[in-house]
C-alpha cells in the first residue's frame, strides 16, 4: 500500500508482465496494463499526480508525486 505522494520498492519475478492498479477509497483511480516506466499522470480528488516505475535486478520502485505547478502567462 502506498500513500500519495509516496515511494515503494518491491521484488517482482523477472520475465513476467506486471500490471499496476492504483486505488483510492477502494475505487480504481487508474489502471496500467504495464508498469509505467515513463511518467504517467492521473488525478485524485482534483489533485494531479505522476507515477513512474523503475526496475533493476528483479526489484521495482514505484514513485508517485505531485508535479510542480506551472505558472500560467499573465
PDB file of N, CA, C, O and CB in Angstrom:
ATOM      1  N   UNK A   1       0.841  -1.176   0.000  1.00  0.00           N
ATOM      2  CA  UNK A   1       0.000   0.000   0.000  1.00  0.00           C
ATOM      3  C   UNK A   1       0.891   1.247   0.000  1.00  0.00           C
ATOM      4  O   UNK A   1       1.889   1.306   0.719  1.00  0.00           O
ATOM      5  CB  UNK A   1      -0.959  -0.006   1.221  1.00  0.00           C
ATOM      6  N   UNK A   2       0.531   2.210  -0.789  1.00  0.00           N
ATOM      7  CA  UNK A   2       1.277   3.462  -0.898  1.00  0.00           C
ATOM      8  C   UNK A   2       0.426   4.620  -0.427  1.00  0.00           C
ATOM      9  O   UNK A   2      -0.803   4.548  -0.417  1.00  0.00           O
ATOM     10  CB  UNK A   2       1.743   3.699  -2.338  1.00  0.00           C
ATOM     11  N   UNK A   3       1.089   5.669  -0.044  1.00  0.00           N
ATOM     12  CA  UNK A   3       0.380   6.909   0.217  1.00  0.00           C
ATOM     13  C   UNK A   3       0.667   7.853  -0.942  1.00  0.00           C
ATOM     14  O   UNK A   3       1.661   7.687  -1.649  1.00  0.00           O
ATOM     15  CB  UNK A   3       0.803   7.538   1.589  1.00  0.00           C
ATOM     16  N   UNK A   4      -0.182   8.825  -1.136  1.00  0.00           N
ATOM     17  CA  UNK A   4       0.000   9.827  -2.193  1.00  0.00           C
ATOM     18  C   UNK A   4       0.465  11.122  -1.557  1.00  0.00           C
ATOM     19  O   UNK A   4      -0.224  11.627  -0.671  1.00  0.00           O
ATOM     20  CB  UNK A   4      -1.317  10.050  -3.004  1.00  0.00           C
ATOM     21  N   UNK A   5       1.565  11.674  -1.945  1.00  0.00           N
ATOM     22  CA  UNK A   5       2.640  11.083  -2.737  1.00  0.00           C
ATOM     23  C   UNK A   5       3.399  10.056  -1.913  1.00  0.00           C
ATOM     24  O   UNK A   5       3.295  10.042  -0.687  1.00  0.00           O
ATOM     25  CB  UNK A   5       3.599  12.170  -3.250  1.00  0.00           C
ATOM     26  N   UNK A   6       4.167   9.189  -2.582  1.00  0.00           N
ATOM     27  CA  UNK A   6       4.923   8.179  -1.871  1.00  0.00           C
ATOM     28  C   UNK A   6       5.762   7.328  -2.797  1.00  0.00           C
ATOM     29  O   UNK A   6       5.642   7.406  -4.019  1.00  0.00           O
ATOM     30  CB  UNK A   6       4.002   7.309  -1.084  1.00  0.00           C
ATOM     31  N   UNK A   7       6.624   6.503  -2.191  1.00  0.00           N
ATOM     32  CA  UNK A   7       7.504   5.607  -2.934  1.00  0.00           C
ATOM     33  C   UNK A   7       7.481   4.246  -2.274  1.00  0.00           C
ATOM     34  O   UNK A   7       7.449   4.141  -1.048  1.00  0.00           O
ATOM     35  CB  UNK A   7       8.952   6.163  -3.004  1.00  0.00           C
ATOM     36  N   UNK A   8       7.498   3.202  -3.090  1.00  0.00           N
ATOM     37  CA  UNK A   8       7.520   1.847  -2.570  1.00  0.00           C
ATOM     38  C   UNK A   8       8.420   0.996  -3.456  1.00  0.00           C
ATOM     39  O   UNK A   8       8.388   1.120  -4.680  1.00  0.00           O
ATOM     40  CB  UNK A   8       6.089   1.253  -2.494  1.00  0.00           C
ATOM     41  N   UNK A   9       9.223   0.132  -2.839  1.00  0.00           N
ATOM     42  CA  UNK A   9      10.087  -0.787  -3.574  1.00  0.00           C
ATOM     43  C   UNK A   9       9.681  -2.205  -3.217  1.00  0.00           C
ATOM     44  O   UNK A   9       9.440  -2.516  -2.051  1.00  0.00           O
ATOM     45  CB  UNK A   9      11.595  -0.537  -3.252  1.00  0.00           C
ATOM     46  N   UNK A  10       9.605  -3.078  -4.241  1.00  0.00           N
ATOM     47  CA  UNK A  10       9.230  -4.470  -4.000  1.00  0.00           C
ATOM     48  C   UNK A  10       9.938  -5.380  -4.989  1.00  0.00           C
ATOM     49  O   UNK A  10      10.381  -4.937  -6.049  1.00  0.00           O
ATOM     50  CB  UNK A  10       7.704  -4.652  -4.102  1.00  0.00           C
ATOM     51  N   UNK A  11      10.041  -6.638  -4.640  1.00  0.00           N
ATOM     52  CA  UNK A  11      10.626  -7.622  -5.539  1.00  0.00           C
ATOM     53  C   UNK A  11       9.536  -8.188  -6.433  1.00  0.00           C
ATOM     54  O   UNK A  11       8.432  -8.492  -5.980  1.00  0.00           O
ATOM     55  CB  UNK A  11      11.332  -8.750  -4.749  1.00  0.00           C
ATOM     56  N   UNK A  12       9.867  -8.324  -7.718  1.00  0.00           N
ATOM     57  CA  UNK A  12       8.928  -8.894  -8.680  1.00  0.00           C
ATOM     58  C   UNK A  12       9.636  -9.971  -9.482  1.00  0.00           C
ATOM     59  O   UNK A  12      10.829  -9.842  -9.760  1.00  0.00           O
ATOM     60  CB  UNK A  12       8.348  -7.800  -9.618  1.00  0.00           C
ATOM     61  N   UNK A  13       8.936 -11.025  -9.858  1.00  0.00           N
ATOM     62  CA  UNK A  13       9.566 -12.061 -10.690  1.00  0.00           C
ATOM     63  C   UNK A  13      10.025 -11.484 -12.026  1.00  0.00           C
ATOM     64  O   UNK A  13       9.303 -10.721 -12.668  1.00  0.00           O
ATOM     65  CB  UNK A  13       8.589 -13.229 -10.930  1.00  0.00           C
ATOM     66  N   UNK A  14      11.228 -11.856 -12.431  1.00  0.00           N
ATOM     67  CA  UNK A  14      11.773 -11.387 -13.709  1.00  0.00           C
ATOM     68  C   UNK A  14      11.100 -12.152 -14.845  1.00  0.00           C
ATOM     69  O   UNK A  14      10.823 -13.345 -14.722  1.00  0.00           O
ATOM     70  CB  UNK A  14      13.326 -11.570 -13.763  1.00  0.00           C
ATOM     71  N   UNK A  15      10.841 -11.460 -15.943  1.00  0.00           N
ATOM     72  CA  UNK A  15      10.289 -12.084 -17.131  1.00  0.00           C
ATOM     73  C   UNK A  15       8.779 -12.129 -17.183  1.00  0.00           C
ATOM     74  O   UNK A  15       8.214 -12.589 -18.175  1.00  0.00           O
ATOM     75  CB  UNK A  15      10.805 -13.443 -17.244  1.00  0.00           C
ATOM     76  N   UNK A  16       8.115 -11.668 -16.152  1.00  0.00           N
ATOM     77  CA  UNK A  16       6.651 -11.633 -16.152  1.00  0.00           C
ATOM     78  C   UNK A  16       6.172 -10.231 -16.504  1.00  0.00           C
ATOM     79  O   UNK A  16       6.869  -9.244 -16.267  1.00  0.00           O
ATOM     80  CB  UNK A  16       6.087 -12.071 -14.775  1.00  0.00           C
ATOM     81  N   UNK A  17       4.980 -10.160 -17.070  1.00  0.00           N
ATOM     82  CA  UNK A  17       4.344  -8.877 -17.316  1.00  0.00           C
ATOM     83  C   UNK A  17       3.696  -8.423 -16.012  1.00  0.00           C
ATOM     84  O   UNK A  17       3.007  -9.203 -15.353  1.00  0.00           O
ATOM     85  CB  UNK A  17       3.293  -8.969 -18.476  1.00  0.00           C
ATOM     86  N   UNK A  18       3.914  -7.171 -15.641  1.00  0.00           N
ATOM     87  CA  UNK A  18       3.372  -6.657 -14.393  1.00  0.00           C
ATOM     88  C   UNK A  18       2.424  -5.503 -14.678  1.00  0.00           C
ATOM     89  O   UNK A  18       2.748  -4.589 -15.437  1.00  0.00           O
ATOM     90  CB  UNK A  18       4.503  -6.210 -13.448  1.00  0.00           C
ATOM     91  N   UNK A  19       1.261  -5.556 -14.066  1.00  0.00           N
ATOM     92  CA  UNK A  19       0.266  -4.504 -14.182  1.00  0.00           C
ATOM     93  C   UNK A  19       0.300  -3.665 -12.917  1.00  0.00           C
ATOM     94  O   UNK A  19       0.831  -4.094 -11.892  1.00  0.00           O
ATOM     95  CB  UNK A  19      -1.151  -5.092 -14.425  1.00  0.00           C
ATOM     96  N   UNK A  20      -0.266  -2.472 -12.990  1.00  0.00           N
ATOM     97  CA  UNK A  20      -0.340  -1.597 -11.823  1.00  0.00           C
ATOM     98  C   UNK A  20      -1.743  -1.011 -11.751  1.00  0.00           C
ATOM     99  O   UNK A  20      -2.256  -0.449 -12.719  1.00  0.00           O
ATOM    100  CB  UNK A  20       0.739  -0.465 -11.889  1.00  0.00           C
ATOM    101  N   UNK A  21      -2.340  -1.156 -10.592  1.00  0.00           N
ATOM    102  CA  UNK A  21      -3.656  -0.575 -10.356  1.00  0.00           C
ATOM    103  C   UNK A  21      -3.561   0.291  -9.108  1.00  0.00           C
ATOM    104  O   UNK A  21      -3.118  -0.172  -8.057  1.00  0.00           O
ATOM    105  CB  UNK A  21      -4.757  -1.683 -10.200  1.00  0.00           C
ATOM    106  N   UNK A  22      -3.977   1.543  -9.225  1.00  0.00           N
ATOM    107  CA  UNK A  22      -3.946   2.473  -8.102  1.00  0.00           C
ATOM    108  C   UNK A  22      -5.383   2.695  -7.661  1.00  0.00           C
ATOM    109  O   UNK A  22      -6.239   3.111  -8.443  1.00  0.00           O
ATOM    110  CB  UNK A  22      -3.245   3.830  -8.486  1.00  0.00           C
ATOM    111  N   UNK A  23      -5.626   2.403  -6.380  1.00  0.00           N
ATOM    112  CA  UNK A  23      -6.968   2.556  -5.831  1.00  0.00           C
ATOM    113  C   UNK A  23      -6.982   3.697  -4.835  1.00  0.00           C
ATOM    114  O   UNK A  23      -5.989   3.978  -4.163  1.00  0.00           O
ATOM    115  CB  UNK A  23      -7.446   1.251  -5.165  1.00  0.00           C
ATOM    116  N   UNK A  24      -8.129   4.346  -4.757  1.00  0.00           N
ATOM    117  CA  UNK A  24      -8.352   5.402  -3.776  1.00  0.00           C
ATOM    118  C   UNK A  24      -9.720   5.167  -3.170  1.00  0.00           C
ATOM    119  O   UNK A  24     -10.720   5.128  -3.886  1.00  0.00           O
ATOM    120  CB  UNK A  24      -8.246   6.833  -4.418  1.00  0.00           C
ATOM    121  N   UNK A  25      -9.773   5.011  -1.870  1.00  0.00           N
ATOM    122  CA  UNK A  25     -11.013   4.707  -1.152  1.00  0.00           C
ATOM    123  C   UNK A  25     -11.736   3.518  -1.778  1.00  0.00           C
ATOM    124  O   UNK A  25     -12.937   3.567  -2.044  1.00  0.00           O
ATOM    125  CB  UNK A  25     -11.935   5.932  -1.136  1.00  0.00           C
ATOM    126  N   UNK A  26     -10.968   2.444  -2.007  1.00  0.00           N
ATOM    127  CA  UNK A  26     -11.461   1.175  -2.555  1.00  0.00           C
ATOM    128  C   UNK A  26     -12.009   1.259  -3.975  1.00  0.00           C
ATOM    129  O   UNK A  26     -12.646   0.315  -4.442  1.00  0.00           O
ATOM    130  CB  UNK A  26     -12.522   0.641  -1.669  1.00  0.00           C
ATOM    131  N   UNK A  27     -11.775   2.362  -4.666  1.00  0.00           N
ATOM    132  CA  UNK A  27     -12.166   2.501  -6.073  1.00  0.00           C
ATOM    133  C   UNK A  27     -10.908   2.640  -6.913  1.00  0.00           C
ATOM    134  O   UNK A  27      -9.931   3.245  -6.472  1.00  0.00           O
ATOM    135  CB  UNK A  27     -13.114   3.727  -6.284  1.00  0.00           C
ATOM    136  N   UNK A  28     -10.923   2.088  -8.118  1.00  0.00           N
ATOM    137  CA  UNK A  28      -9.770   2.190  -9.001  1.00  0.00           C
ATOM    138  C   UNK A  28      -9.660   3.607  -9.533  1.00  0.00           C
ATOM    139  O   UNK A  28     -10.562   4.093 -10.216  1.00  0.00           O
ATOM    140  CB  UNK A  28      -9.872   1.181 -10.160  1.00  0.00           C
ATOM    141  N   UNK A  29      -8.541   4.278  -9.216  1.00  0.00           N
ATOM    142  CA  UNK A  29      -8.292   5.631  -9.721  1.00  0.00           C
ATOM    143  C   UNK A  29      -7.679   5.558 -11.113  1.00  0.00           C
ATOM    144  O   UNK A  29      -8.019   6.357 -11.985  1.00  0.00           O
ATOM    145  CB  UNK A  29      -7.364   6.417  -8.761  1.00  0.00           C
ATOM    146  N   UNK A  30      -6.769   4.597 -11.326  1.00  0.00           N
ATOM    147  CA  UNK A  30      -6.121   4.422 -12.626  1.00  0.00           C
ATOM    148  C   UNK A  30      -5.554   3.010 -12.686  1.00  0.00           C
ATOM    149  O   UNK A  30      -5.149   2.443 -11.671  1.00  0.00           O
ATOM    150  CB  UNK A  30      -4.996   5.492 -12.858  1.00  0.00           C
ATOM    151  N   UNK A  31      -5.532   2.455 -13.897  1.00  0.00           N
ATOM    152  CA  UNK A  31      -5.001   1.105 -14.102  1.00  0.00           C
ATOM    153  C   UNK A  31      -4.081   1.124 -15.309  1.00  0.00           C
ATOM    154  O   UNK A  31      -4.421   1.689 -16.349  1.00  0.00           O
ATOM    155  CB  UNK A  31      -6.147   0.065 -14.295  1.00  0.00           C
ATOM    156  N   UNK A  32      -2.919   0.507 -15.171  1.00  0.00           N
ATOM    157  CA  UNK A  32      -1.944   0.412 -16.253  1.00  0.00           C
ATOM    158  C   UNK A  32      -1.760  -1.061 -16.610  1.00  0.00           C
ATOM    159  O   UNK A  32      -1.553  -1.893 -15.726  1.00  0.00           O
ATOM    160  CB  UNK A  32      -0.580   1.067 -15.848  1.00  0.00           C
ATOM    161  N   UNK A  33      -1.836  -1.388 -17.901  1.00  0.00           N
ATOM    162  CA  UNK A  33      -1.632  -2.767 -18.353  1.00  0.00           C
ATOM    163  C   UNK A  33      -0.178  -3.189 -18.194  1.00  0.00           C
ATOM    164  O   UNK A  33       0.119  -4.380 -18.098  1.00  0.00           O
ATOM    165  CB  UNK A  33      -2.063  -2.920 -19.814  1.00  0.00           C
ATOM    166  N   UNK A  34       0.725  -2.217 -18.167  1.00  0.00           N
ATOM    167  CA  UNK A  34       2.146  -2.460 -17.945  1.00  0.00           C
ATOM    168  C   UNK A  34       2.660  -1.412 -16.974  1.00  0.00           C
ATOM    169  O   UNK A  34       2.061  -0.346 -16.833  1.00  0.00           O
ATOM    170  CB  UNK A  34       2.948  -2.427 -19.284  1.00  0.00           C
ATOM    171  N   UNK A  35       3.752  -1.706 -16.313  1.00  0.00           N
ATOM    172  CA  UNK A  35       4.320  -0.724 -15.387  1.00  0.00           C
ATOM    173  C   UNK A  35       4.682   0.546 -16.152  1.00  0.00           C
ATOM    174  O   UNK A  35       5.262   0.465 -17.234  1.00  0.00           O
ATOM    175  CB  UNK A  35       5.569  -1.301 -14.660  1.00  0.00           C
ATOM    176  N   UNK A  36       4.352   1.708 -15.613  1.00  0.00           N
ATOM    177  CA  UNK A  36       4.621   2.978 -16.308  1.00  0.00           C
ATOM    178  C   UNK A  36       6.082   3.426 -16.122  1.00  0.00           C
ATOM    179  O   UNK A  36       6.411   4.107 -15.151  1.00  0.00           O
ATOM    180  CB  UNK A  36       3.665   4.079 -15.791  1.00  0.00           C
ATOM    181  N   UNK A  37       6.954   3.034 -17.069  1.00  0.00           N
ATOM    182  CA  UNK A  37       8.357   3.406 -16.976  1.00  0.00           C
ATOM    183  C   UNK A  37       8.585   4.858 -17.397  1.00  0.00           C
ATOM    184  O   UNK A  37       9.620   5.441 -17.076  1.00  0.00           O
ATOM    185  CB  UNK A  37       9.201   2.475 -17.832  1.00  0.00           C
ATOM    186  N   UNK A  38       7.630   5.438 -18.110  1.00  0.00           N
ATOM    187  CA  UNK A  38       7.625   6.877 -18.387  1.00  0.00           C
ATOM    188  C   UNK A  38       6.570   7.482 -17.467  1.00  0.00           C
ATOM    189  O   UNK A  38       5.549   6.854 -17.184  1.00  0.00           O
ATOM    190  CB  UNK A  38       7.322   7.195 -19.924  1.00  0.00           C
ATOM    191  N   UNK A  39       6.820   8.694 -17.004  1.00  0.00           N
ATOM    192  CA  UNK A  39       5.882   9.340 -16.080  1.00  0.00           C
ATOM    193  C   UNK A  39       4.489   9.405 -16.700  1.00  0.00           C
ATOM    194  O   UNK A  39       4.317   9.890 -17.819  1.00  0.00           O
ATOM    195  CB  UNK A  39       6.370  10.760 -15.707  1.00  0.00           C
ATOM    196  N   UNK A  40       3.507   8.914 -15.964  1.00  0.00           N
ATOM    197  CA  UNK A  40       2.108   8.950 -16.392  1.00  0.00           C
ATOM    198  C   UNK A  40       1.311   9.710 -15.346  1.00  0.00           C
ATOM    199  O   UNK A  40       1.511   9.524 -14.145  1.00  0.00           O
ATOM    200  CB  UNK A  40       1.533   7.509 -16.597  1.00  0.00           C
ATOM    201  N   UNK A  41       0.410  10.563 -15.803  1.00  0.00           N
ATOM    202  CA  UNK A  41      -0.338  11.408 -14.880  1.00  0.00           C
ATOM    203  C   UNK A  41      -1.741  10.846 -14.635  1.00  0.00           C
ATOM    204  O   UNK A  41      -2.342  10.214 -15.503  1.00  0.00           O
ATOM    205  CB  UNK A  41      -0.428  12.837 -15.425  1.00  0.00           C
ATOM    206  N   UNK A  42      -2.236  11.098 -13.426  1.00  0.00           N
ATOM    207  CA  UNK A  42      -3.612  10.759 -13.076  1.00  0.00           C
ATOM    208  C   UNK A  42      -4.079  11.749 -12.021  1.00  0.00           C
ATOM    209  O   UNK A  42      -3.268  12.434 -11.398  1.00  0.00           O
ATOM    210  CB  UNK A  42      -3.731   9.280 -12.562  1.00  0.00           C
ATOM    211  N   UNK A  43      -5.388  11.822 -11.823  1.00  0.00           N
ATOM    212  CA  UNK A  43      -5.981  12.785 -10.899  1.00  0.00           C
ATOM    213  C   UNK A  43      -6.770  12.059  -9.821  1.00  0.00           C
ATOM    214  O   UNK A  43      -7.508  11.116 -10.104  1.00  0.00           O
ATOM    215  CB  UNK A  43      -6.888  13.777 -11.650  1.00  0.00           C
ATOM    216  N   UNK A  44      -6.606  12.509  -8.586  1.00  0.00           N
ATOM    217  CA  UNK A  44      -7.376  12.005  -7.453  1.00  0.00           C
ATOM    218  C   UNK A  44      -7.887  13.214  -6.690  1.00  0.00           C
ATOM    219  O   UNK A  44      -7.104  14.044  -6.228  1.00  0.00           O
ATOM    220  CB  UNK A  44      -6.515  11.060  -6.530  1.00  0.00           C
ATOM    221  N   UNK A  45      -9.204  13.309  -6.560  1.00  0.00           N
ATOM    222  CA  UNK A  45      -9.859  14.416  -5.858  1.00  0.00           C
ATOM    223  C   UNK A  45      -9.335  15.778  -6.315  1.00  0.00           C
ATOM    224  O   UNK A  45      -9.077  16.656  -5.492  1.00  0.00           O
ATOM    225  CB  UNK A  45      -9.662  14.267  -4.354  1.00  0.00           C
ATOM    226  N   UNK A  46      -9.180  15.950  -7.623  1.00  0.00           N
ATOM    227  CA  UNK A  46      -8.761  17.224  -8.182  1.00  0.00           C
ATOM    228  C   UNK A  46      -7.272  17.506  -8.086  1.00  0.00           C
ATOM    229  O   UNK A  46      -6.823  18.563  -8.531  1.00  0.00           O
ATOM    230  CB  UNK A  46      -9.491  18.304  -7.515  1.00  0.00           C
ATOM    231  N   UNK A  47      -6.496  16.595  -7.519  1.00  0.00           N
ATOM    232  CA  UNK A  47      -5.046  16.771  -7.413  1.00  0.00           C
ATOM    233  C   UNK A  47      -4.361  15.901  -8.455  1.00  0.00           C
ATOM    234  O   UNK A  47      -4.696  14.728  -8.615  1.00  0.00           O
ATOM    235  CB  UNK A  47      -4.540  16.419  -5.985  1.00  0.00           C
ATOM    236  N   UNK A  48      -3.390  16.489  -9.168  1.00  0.00           N
ATOM    237  CA  UNK A  48      -2.658  15.787 -10.214  1.00  0.00           C
ATOM    238  C   UNK A  48      -1.457  15.070  -9.609  1.00  0.00           C
ATOM    239  O   UNK A  48      -0.745  15.634  -8.779  1.00  0.00           O
ATOM    240  CB  UNK A  48      -2.206  16.766 -11.320  1.00  0.00           C
ATOM    241  N   UNK A  49      -1.235  13.825 -10.026  1.00  0.00           N
ATOM    242  CA  UNK A  49      -0.089  13.041  -9.596  1.00  0.00           C
ATOM    243  C   UNK A  49       0.591  12.430 -10.808  1.00  0.00           C
ATOM    244  O   UNK A  49      -0.033  12.241 -11.852  1.00  0.00           O
ATOM    245  CB  UNK A  49      -0.512  11.947  -8.600  1.00  0.00           C
ATOM    246  N   UNK A  50       1.880  12.120 -10.665  1.00  0.00           N
ATOM    247  CA  UNK A  50       2.625  11.377 -11.675  1.00  0.00           C
ATOM    248  C   UNK A  50       3.099  10.087 -11.023  1.00  0.00           C
ATOM    249  O   UNK A  50       3.532  10.083  -9.871  1.00  0.00           O
ATOM    250  CB  UNK A  50       3.833  12.215 -12.245  1.00  0.00           C
ATOM    251  N   UNK A  51       3.013   9.000 -11.767  1.00  0.00           N
ATOM    252  CA  UNK A  51       3.519   7.719 -11.286  1.00  0.00           C
ATOM    253  C   UNK A  51       4.588   7.246 -12.258  1.00  0.00           C
ATOM    254  O   UNK A  51       4.422   7.331 -13.475  1.00  0.00           O
ATOM    255  CB  UNK A  51       2.370   6.661 -11.146  1.00  0.00           C
ATOM    256  N   UNK A  52       5.689   6.746 -11.705  1.00  0.00           N
ATOM    257  CA  UNK A  52       6.796   6.235 -12.507  1.00  0.00           C
ATOM    258  C   UNK A  52       7.320   4.968 -11.852  1.00  0.00           C
ATOM    259  O   UNK A  52       7.429   4.888 -10.629  1.00  0.00           O
ATOM    260  CB  UNK A  52       7.929   7.298 -12.655  1.00  0.00           C
ATOM    261  N   UNK A  53       7.645   3.976 -12.677  1.00  0.00           N
ATOM    262  CA  UNK A  53       8.239   2.738 -12.175  1.00  0.00           C
ATOM    263  C   UNK A  53       9.656   2.625 -12.714  1.00  0.00           C
ATOM    264  O   UNK A  53       9.910   2.914 -13.883  1.00  0.00           O
ATOM    265  CB  UNK A  53       7.388   1.497 -12.583  1.00  0.00           C
ATOM    266  N   UNK A  54      10.567   2.207 -11.863  1.00  0.00           N
ATOM    267  CA  UNK A  54      11.939   1.901 -12.289  1.00  0.00           C
ATOM    268  C   UNK A  54      12.233   0.478 -11.845  1.00  0.00           C
ATOM    269  O   UNK A  54      11.843   0.063 -10.754  1.00  0.00           O
ATOM    270  CB  UNK A  54      12.992   2.924 -11.685  1.00  0.00           C
ATOM    271  N   UNK A  55      12.928  -0.271 -12.708  1.00  0.00           N
ATOM    272  CA  UNK A  55      13.163  -1.684 -12.451  1.00  0.00           C
ATOM    273  C   UNK A  55      14.657  -1.968 -12.518  1.00  0.00           C
ATOM    274  O   UNK A  55      15.337  -1.519 -13.441  1.00  0.00           O
ATOM    275  CB  UNK A  55      12.392  -2.564 -13.460  1.00  0.00           C
ATOM    276  N   UNK A  56      15.173  -2.717 -11.536  1.00  0.00           N
ATOM    277  CA  UNK A  56      16.581  -3.102 -11.524  1.00  0.00           C
ATOM    278  C   UNK A  56      16.737  -4.380 -10.700  1.00  0.00           C
ATOM    279  O   UNK A  56      16.273  -4.450  -9.562  1.00  0.00           O
ATOM    280  CB  UNK A  56      17.471  -1.955 -10.948  1.00  0.00           C
ATOM    281  N   UNK A  57      17.381  -5.375 -11.270  1.00  0.00           N
ATOM    282  CA  UNK A  57      17.723  -6.623 -10.568  1.00  0.00           C
ATOM    283  C   UNK A  57      16.521  -7.279  -9.877  1.00  0.00           C
ATOM    284  O   UNK A  57      16.622  -7.699  -8.724  1.00  0.00           O
ATOM    285  CB  UNK A  57      18.802  -6.348  -9.537  1.00  0.00           C
ATOM    286  N   UNK A  58      15.415  -7.365 -10.560  1.00  0.00           N
ATOM    287  CA  UNK A  58      14.250  -8.039 -10.005  1.00  0.00           C
ATOM    288  C   UNK A  58      13.463  -7.231  -8.994  1.00  0.00           C
ATOM    289  O   UNK A  58      12.528  -7.741  -8.377  1.00  0.00           O
ATOM    290  CB  UNK A  58      14.671  -9.290  -9.380  1.00  0.00           C
ATOM    291  N   UNK A  59      13.837  -5.974  -8.822  1.00  0.00           N
ATOM    292  CA  UNK A  59      13.111  -5.089  -7.898  1.00  0.00           C
ATOM    293  C   UNK A  59      12.533  -3.932  -8.690  1.00  0.00           C
ATOM    294  O   UNK A  59      13.144  -3.449  -9.643  1.00  0.00           O
ATOM    295  CB  UNK A  59      14.042  -4.565  -6.752  1.00  0.00           C
ATOM    296  N   UNK A  60      11.371  -3.501  -8.294  1.00  0.00           N
ATOM    297  CA  UNK A  60      10.745  -2.351  -8.942  1.00  0.00           C
ATOM    298  C   UNK A  60      10.455  -1.308  -7.867  1.00  0.00           C
ATOM    299  O   UNK A  60      10.033  -1.631  -6.757  1.00  0.00           O
ATOM    300  CB  UNK A  60       9.433  -2.762  -9.705  1.00  0.00           C
ATOM    301  N   UNK A  61      10.693  -0.053  -8.228  1.00  0.00           N
ATOM    302  CA  UNK A  61      10.369   1.059  -7.348  1.00  0.00           C
ATOM    303  C   UNK A  61       9.284   1.873  -8.031  1.00  0.00           C
ATOM    304  O   UNK A  61       9.445   2.309  -9.171  1.00  0.00           O
ATOM    305  CB  UNK A  61      11.631   1.937  -7.029  1.00  0.00           C
ATOM    306  N   UNK A  62       8.183   2.072  -7.329  1.00  0.00           N
ATOM    307  CA  UNK A  62       7.068   2.856  -7.853  1.00  0.00           C
ATOM    308  C   UNK A  62       7.020   4.161  -7.075  1.00  0.00           C
ATOM    309  O   UNK A  62       6.922   4.167  -5.848  1.00  0.00           O
ATOM    310  CB  UNK A  62       5.706   2.075  -7.746  1.00  0.00           C
ATOM    311  N   UNK A  63       7.091   5.267  -7.810  1.00  0.00           N
ATOM    312  CA  UNK A  63       7.095   6.588  -7.193  1.00  0.00           C
ATOM    313  C   UNK A  63       5.887   7.371  -7.676  1.00  0.00           C
ATOM    314  O   UNK A  63       5.646   7.486  -8.878  1.00  0.00           O
ATOM    315  CB  UNK A  63       8.403   7.348  -7.514  1.00  0.00           C
ATOM    316  N   UNK A  64       5.131   7.908  -6.730  1.00  0.00           N
ATOM    317  CA  UNK A  64       4.003   8.777  -7.056  1.00  0.00           C
ATOM    318  C   UNK A  64       4.269  10.127  -6.416  1.00  0.00           C
ATOM    319  O   UNK A  64       4.535  10.223  -5.218  1.00  0.00           O
ATOM    320  CB  UNK A  64       2.639   8.170  -6.565  1.00  0.00           C
ATOM    321  N   UNK A  65       4.191  11.167  -7.235  1.00  0.00           N
ATOM    322  CA  UNK A  65       4.469  12.511  -6.725  1.00  0.00           C
ATOM    323  C   UNK A  65       3.545  13.507  -7.394  1.00  0.00           C
ATOM    324  O   UNK A  65       2.974  13.244  -8.453  1.00  0.00           O
ATOM    325  CB  UNK A  65       5.947  12.903  -6.959  1.00  0.00           C
ATOM    326  N   UNK A  66       3.411  14.651  -6.754  1.00  0.00           N
ATOM    327  CA  UNK A  66       2.681  15.758  -7.359  1.00  0.00           C
ATOM    328  C   UNK A  66       3.670  16.553  -8.194  1.00  0.00           C
ATOM    329  O   UNK A  66       4.674  17.027  -7.664  1.00  0.00           O
ATOM    330  CB  UNK A  66       1.989  16.661  -6.275  1.00  0.00           C
ATOM    331  N   UNK A  67       3.411  16.712  -9.492  1.00  0.00           N
ATOM    332  CA  UNK A  67       4.331  17.502 -10.307  1.00  0.00           C
ATOM    333  C   UNK A  67       4.274  18.974  -9.888  1.00  0.00           C
ATOM    334  O   UNK A  67       3.246  19.445  -9.403  1.00  0.00           O
ATOM    335  CB  UNK A  67       3.992  17.353 -11.811  1.00  0.00           C
ATOM    336  N   UNK A  68       5.370  19.688 -10.076  1.00  0.00           N
ATOM    337  CA  UNK A  68       5.349  21.115  -9.731  1.00  0.00           C
ATOM    338  C   UNK A  68       4.297  21.848 -10.551  1.00  0.00           C
ATOM    339  O   UNK A  68       4.116  21.583 -11.739  1.00  0.00           O
ATOM    340  CB  UNK A  68       6.736  21.751  -9.957  1.00  0.00           C
ATOM    341  N   UNK A  69       3.620  22.760  -9.904  1.00  0.00           N
ATOM    342  CA  UNK A  69       2.619  23.555 -10.619  1.00  0.00           C
ATOM    343  C   UNK A  69       3.327  24.594 -11.471  1.00  0.00           C
ATOM    344  O   UNK A  69       4.300  25.211 -11.038  1.00  0.00           O
ATOM    345  CB  UNK A  69       1.630  24.237  -9.630  1.00  0.00           C
ATOM    346  N   UNK A  70       2.831  24.778 -12.678  1.00  0.00           N
ATOM    347  CA  UNK A  70       3.424  25.754 -13.572  1.00  0.00           C
ATOM    348  C   UNK A  70       2.572  27.013 -13.576  1.00  0.00           C
ATOM    349  O   UNK A  70       1.344  26.956 -13.647  1.00  0.00           O
ATOM    350  CB  UNK A  70       3.569  25.182 -14.996  1.00  0.00           C
ATOM    351  N   UNK A  71       3.244  28.133 -13.500  1.00  0.00           N
ATOM    352  CA  UNK A  71       2.534  29.410 -13.546  1.00  0.00           C
ATOM    353  C   UNK A  71       2.118  29.708 -14.968  1.00  0.00           C
ATOM    354  O   UNK A  71       2.905  29.541 -15.900  1.00  0.00           O
ATOM    355  CB  UNK A  71       3.407  30.551 -12.988  1.00  0.00           C
ATOM    356  N   UNK A  72       0.888  30.147 -15.139  1.00  0.00           N
ATOM    357  CA  UNK A  72       0.421  30.499 -16.470  1.00  0.00           C
ATOM    358  C   UNK A  72       0.913  31.888 -16.864  1.00  0.00           C
ATOM    359  O   UNK A  72       1.332  32.671 -16.011  1.00  0.00           O
ATOM    360  CB  UNK A  72      -1.107  30.438 -16.534  1.00  0.00           C
ATOM    361  N   UNK A  73       0.861  32.181 -18.134  1.00  0.00           N
ATOM    362  CA  UNK A  73       1.248  33.514 -18.605  1.00  0.00           C
ATOM    363  C   UNK A  73       0.204  34.520 -18.139  1.00  0.00           C
ATOM    364  O   UNK A  73      -0.998  34.289 -18.270  1.00  0.00           O
ATOM    365  CB  UNK A  73       1.394  33.545 -20.162  1.00  0.00           C
ATOM    366  N   UNK A  74       0.661  35.601 -17.612  1.00  0.00           N
ATOM    367  CA  UNK A  74      -0.269  36.589 -17.094  1.00  0.00           C
ATOM    368  C   UNK A  74      -0.147  37.893 -17.836  1.00  0.00           C
ATOM    369  O   UNK A  74      -0.863  38.847 -17.530  1.00  0.00           O
ATOM    370  CB  UNK A  74      -0.044  36.810 -15.622  1.00  0.00           C
TER     371      UNK A  74
END
